[in-house]
């Protein structure tokens, strides 16, 4: 990971290119005070007051800026951040990194911050110091039912894939399914698929079917490396669906499997298979289409 100086410089440049001059000046002043003050209250006050100077407007990063972010820290992706989040993260990185003092301040923010303050904190995990010691905090954060906070941890964030043990990772993915969040935005999802998660996904699908409810199409991405008789039976049911997105998901899952049974099930779906081969049907497209349909 790049130095905190480089990350702070990147975030300040992002802000300066988008915010009003008076807001950028305020942030610069408060960042300096945060670094030099012996009192935590200066930082807490600035962290709270940032909402007066910065709006919740998406950054809409350029391709170059996204590349710069990834070069600063593996998987770092602030493309879904807003100006307020970015300003708060900048303040956070200016807080002196004396371990005991740092954890005292950060833990207080996690425990007392409002929804948007917690969103900024969890989304900033990949650029925070002492990351391994923040694991329990991130796991605890996943228990929330507030979509804004859950998304900050689960989506576009490299922290869970890097640090979560398998059981906690599986819980995060299952909760994403339960909350119908876009799985394609979970970093390194394919890399961290595992047999236990595939079984959990299948069991969840059976519960939905038993209740007469639809199944999130992206769910079938989780079973691809572990296709067996149980999952083949599931995917046969998916292919019989009247919902095109579900059929596409079933076919895409089978396409990623090398078994003869999978190849046989693909027969008769030449048009969709060709679309898969040309990259017109992907997990990301299925995820995006599902979210648009759900909205």
C-alpha positions as CSV (number, residue, x, y, z in Angstrom):
1,X,0.0,0.0,0.0
2,X,1.2,3.5,-0.7
3,X,2.1,5.9,2.1
4,X,-0.7,7.8,3.9
5,X,0.9,11.0,2.5
6,X,0.3,9.8,-1.1
7,X,-3.3,8.7,-0.3
8,X,-4.1,12.0,1.4
9,X,-2.7,13.9,-1.6
10,X,-4.8,11.8,-3.9
11,X,-8.0,12.5,-1.9
12,X,-7.3,16.2,-1.6
13,X,-6.8,16.5,-5.3
14,X,-10.1,14.7,-5.9
15,X,-11.8,17.1,-3.5
16,X,-10.2,20.2,-4.9
17,X,-11.3,19.3,-8.4
18,X,-14.9,19.0,-7.3
19,X,-15.7,21.1,-4.2
20,X,-16.0,24.9,-3.8
21,X,-12.9,26.7,-2.9
22,X,-14.2,27.7,0.6
23,X,-14.9,24.0,1.3
24,X,-11.5,22.9,0.2
25,X,-9.9,25.7,2.3
26,X,-11.9,24.7,5.3
27,X,-10.8,21.1,4.9
28,X,-7.1,22.1,4.6
29,X,-7.3,24.1,7.8
30,X,-9.1,21.4,9.8
31,X,-6.7,18.7,8.5
32,X,-3.7,20.8,9.8
33,X,-5.4,21.3,13.1
34,X,-6.2,17.6,13.4
35,X,-2.5,16.8,12.9
36,X,-1.2,19.3,15.4
37,X,-3.9,19.3,18.1
38,X,-3.3,17.4,21.3
39,X,-7.1,17.1,21.8
40,X,-9.3,14.6,20.0
41,X,-12.2,17.0,20.2
42,X,-10.8,19.1,17.3
43,X,-10.9,16.0,15.0
44,X,-14.4,14.9,16.2
45,X,-15.8,18.4,15.6
46,X,-14.3,18.6,12.1
47,X,-15.5,15.1,11.3
48,X,-19.1,16.1,12.2
49,X,-19.0,19.6,10.7
50,X,-17.8,18.3,7.3
51,X,-21.4,17.8,6.3
52,X,-21.9,21.6,6.3
53,X,-19.2,22.0,3.6
54,X,-19.5,18.9,1.5
55,X,-22.5,17.3,-0.3
56,X,-23.4,13.7,-0.8
57,X,-22.6,13.9,-4.5
58,X,-21.0,10.9,-6.2
59,X,-17.4,11.6,-7.1
60,X,-17.9,10.1,-10.6
61,X,-14.2,9.3,-10.9
62,X,-12.5,9.2,-14.3
63,X,-10.8,6.0,-15.5
64,X,-7.4,7.6,-14.7
65,X,-8.5,8.4,-11.2
66,X,-9.8,4.9,-10.7
67,X,-6.4,3.5,-11.8
68,X,-4.6,5.9,-9.5
69,X,-6.7,4.6,-6.6
70,X,-5.9,1.0,-7.3
71,X,-2.2,1.8,-7.5
72,X,-2.4,3.4,-4.0
73,X,-3.9,0.3,-2.4
74,X,-4.9,-3.1,-3.9
75,X,-8.6,-3.0,-4.6
76,X,-9.1,0.5,-3.4
77,X,-12.2,1.7,-5.2
78,X,-13.7,5.0,-4.1
79,X,-15.7,5.3,-7.3
80,X,-19.0,4.9,-5.3
81,X,-18.0,7.5,-2.7
82,X,-19.4,10.9,-2.4
83,X,-17.7,14.2,-1.6
84,X,-18.6,14.1,2.1
85,X,-17.2,10.6,2.6
86,X,-14.0,11.6,0.8
87,X,-13.5,14.7,3.0
88,X,-14.1,12.7,6.2
89,X,-11.6,10.1,5.0
90,X,-9.1,12.8,4.4
91,X,-9.6,14.1,8.0
92,X,-9.3,10.6,9.3
93,X,-5.9,10.1,7.6
94,X,-4.6,13.3,9.1
95,X,-5.2,12.1,12.6
96,X,-1.9,11.2,14.2
97,X,-1.2,7.4,13.9
98,X,-0.1,6.9,17.5
99,X,-1.7,3.5,18.0
100,X,-3.4,3.9,21.4
101,X,-4.6,7.4,20.7
102,X,-5.7,6.5,17.2
103,X,-7.8,3.5,18.3
104,X,-9.4,5.5,21.2
105,X,-10.6,8.1,18.7
106,X,-11.7,5.8,15.9
107,X,-13.5,3.4,18.2
108,X,-15.4,6.4,19.6
109,X,-16.4,7.4,16.1
110,X,-17.5,3.9,15.2
111,X,-19.7,3.7,18.3
112,X,-21.2,7.2,18.3
113,X,-21.2,8.3,14.6
114,X,-24.4,8.7,12.7
115,X,-25.2,6.6,9.7
116,X,-23.2,8.7,7.2
117,X,-20.2,8.9,9.5
118,X,-20.1,5.2,9.9
119,X,-20.5,4.7,6.2
120,X,-17.3,6.8,5.7
121,X,-15.4,4.9,8.3
122,X,-16.2,1.4,7.0
123,X,-15.6,2.4,3.4
124,X,-12.2,3.8,4.4
125,X,-11.0,0.5,5.9
126,X,-8.7,-0.3,3.0
127,X,-6.7,2.9,3.5
128,X,-6.7,2.9,7.3
129,X,-3.6,2.0,9.4
130,X,-3.6,-1.1,11.7
131,X,-6.0,-2.9,9.4
132,X,-5.6,-6.4,10.9
133,X,-6.7,-5.1,14.2
134,X,-9.9,-3.7,12.7
135,X,-11.1,-7.1,11.6
136,X,-13.5,-7.6,14.5
137,X,-14.9,-4.1,14.0
138,X,-15.6,-4.9,10.3
139,X,-17.2,-8.2,11.1
140,X,-19.4,-6.6,13.8
141,X,-20.4,-3.9,11.2
142,X,-21.8,-6.5,8.9
143,X,-24.5,-7.3,11.5
144,X,-26.2,-4.0,10.6
145,X,-29.5,-4.0,8.7
146,X,-28.8,-0.5,7.4
147,X,-28.1,-0.9,3.7
148,X,-25.9,2.2,3.5
149,X,-23.5,0.9,6.2
150,X,-23.6,-2.7,5.0
151,X,-22.7,-1.7,1.5
152,X,-19.8,0.4,2.7
153,X,-18.2,-2.8,4.1
154,X,-19.4,-5.5,1.6
155,X,-19.3,-3.7,-1.8
156,X,-16.4,-2.2,-3.7
157,X,-14.2,-2.8,-0.6
158,X,-11.2,-5.1,-0.6
159,X,-11.1,-5.5,3.2
160,X,-13.5,-8.4,3.6
161,X,-11.8,-10.6,0.9
162,X,-8.4,-9.9,2.4
163,X,-9.1,-10.4,6.0
164,X,-12.4,-12.2,6.7
165,X,-12.1,-15.9,7.8
166,X,-14.2,-18.2,5.7
167,X,-17.2,-18.4,8.1
168,X,-17.5,-14.6,8.3
169,X,-17.0,-14.3,4.5
170,X,-19.8,-16.7,3.9
171,X,-22.0,-14.8,6.3
172,X,-21.3,-11.5,4.4
173,X,-22.1,-13.1,1.1
174,X,-25.3,-14.7,2.3
175,X,-26.5,-11.5,3.9
176,X,-25.8,-9.7,0.6
177,X,-28.1,-12.3,-1.1
178,X,-30.7,-11.9,1.7
179,X,-30.6,-8.1,1.3
180,X,-30.5,-8.5,-2.5
181,X,-27.3,-6.4,-2.8
182,X,-25.3,-6.6,-6.1
183,X,-22.9,-9.5,-5.7
184,X,-20.8,-8.4,-8.7
185,X,-19.6,-5.5,-6.6
186,X,-18.1,-7.8,-3.9
187,X,-14.4,-7.9,-4.6
188,X,-12.7,-11.2,-5.3
189,X,-16.0,-13.1,-5.0
190,X,-15.0,-15.8,-7.4
191,X,-11.6,-16.3,-5.8
192,X,-13.2,-16.9,-2.4
193,X,-16.0,-19.2,-3.4
194,X,-16.0,-22.4,-1.3
195,X,-18.1,-25.6,-1.0
196,X,-19.7,-24.5,2.2
197,X,-20.9,-21.2,0.6
198,X,-22.2,-23.1,-2.4
199,X,-24.3,-25.4,-0.1
200,X,-25.6,-22.3,1.8
201,X,-26.6,-20.7,-1.4
202,X,-28.5,-23.8,-2.6
203,X,-30.2,-24.2,0.7
204,X,-31.3,-20.5,0.6
205,X,-32.7,-21.0,-2.9
206,X,-34.7,-24.0,-1.8
207,X,-36.2,-21.9,1.1
208,X,-37.2,-19.2,-1.4
209,X,-38.7,-21.8,-3.7
210,X,-40.6,-23.4,-0.9
211,X,-42.1,-20.0,0.0
212,X,-43.1,-19.4,-3.6
213,X,-40.5,-16.7,-4.0
214,X,-38.0,-15.9,-6.7
215,X,-34.3,-16.5,-6.3
216,X,-31.7,-13.8,-7.0
217,X,-30.0,-14.8,-10.3
218,X,-26.5,-13.9,-9.2
219,X,-26.7,-16.6,-6.4
220,X,-25.9,-19.3,-8.9
221,X,-22.4,-17.8,-9.5
222,X,-21.5,-19.3,-6.1
223,X,-22.0,-22.9,-7.1
224,X,-20.0,-22.9,-10.4
225,X,-16.8,-24.6,-9.2
226,X,-18.7,-27.2,-7.2
227,X,-21.3,-28.5,-9.7
228,X,-22.6,-31.8,-8.4
229,X,-25.9,-33.7,-8.7
230,X,-27.6,-31.5,-6.2
231,X,-26.6,-28.3,-8.0
232,X,-27.4,-29.8,-11.4
233,X,-31.0,-30.4,-10.2
234,X,-31.1,-26.8,-8.9
235,X,-30.0,-25.5,-12.3
236,X,-32.5,-27.6,-14.2
237,X,-35.2,-25.9,-12.2
238,X,-33.6,-22.5,-12.9
239,X,-33.6,-23.2,-16.7
240,X,-37.3,-24.0,-16.5
241,X,-38.0,-20.5,-15.1
242,X,-40.1,-18.0,-17.1
243,X,-37.7,-15.2,-16.0
244,X,-35.1,-14.6,-18.7
245,X,-32.5,-13.4,-16.1
246,X,-32.8,-16.6,-14.1
247,X,-32.4,-18.7,-17.3
248,X,-29.3,-16.7,-18.3
249,X,-27.8,-17.1,-14.8
250,X,-28.4,-20.9,-14.9
251,X,-26.8,-21.1,-18.3
252,X,-23.8,-19.0,-17.3
253,X,-23.3,-21.2,-14.3
254,X,-23.4,-24.4,-16.4
255,X,-21.1,-22.8,-19.0
256,X,-18.5,-22.4,-16.4
257,X,-18.6,-26.1,-15.6
258,X,-16.6,-28.7,-17.5
259,X,-18.9,-31.7,-16.7
260,X,-20.7,-33.6,-19.5
261,X,-24.0,-33.1,-17.8
262,X,-23.6,-29.4,-17.9
263,X,-22.7,-29.5,-21.6
264,X,-25.9,-31.5,-22.3
265,X,-28.0,-29.0,-20.4
266,X,-26.6,-26.2,-22.5
267,X,-27.9,-27.9,-25.7
268,X,-30.9,-26.2,-27.1
269,X,-29.8,-22.8,-25.8
270,X,-27.5,-21.9,-28.7
271,X,-28.4,-18.3,-28.8
272,X,-27.7,-17.7,-25.2
273,X,-24.5,-19.7,-25.3
274,X,-23.3,-17.6,-28.2
275,X,-24.1,-14.5,-26.2
276,X,-22.0,-15.8,-23.3
277,X,-19.1,-16.5,-25.6
278,X,-19.3,-13.0,-27.0
279,X,-19.4,-11.5,-23.5
280,X,-22.9,-10.3,-23.9
281,X,-24.1,-12.3,-20.9
282,X,-21.9,-11.9,-17.8
283,X,-22.4,-12.0,-14.1
284,X,-22.1,-8.2,-13.9
285,X,-24.7,-7.7,-16.6
286,X,-27.1,-10.1,-14.9
287,X,-26.4,-8.3,-11.6
288,X,-27.0,-4.9,-13.0
289,X,-30.1,-5.9,-14.9
290,X,-31.5,-7.5,-11.7
291,X,-30.9,-4.4,-9.6
292,X,-32.5,-2.2,-12.3
293,X,-35.6,-4.5,-12.4
294,X,-35.8,-4.5,-8.6
295,X,-35.5,-0.7,-8.3
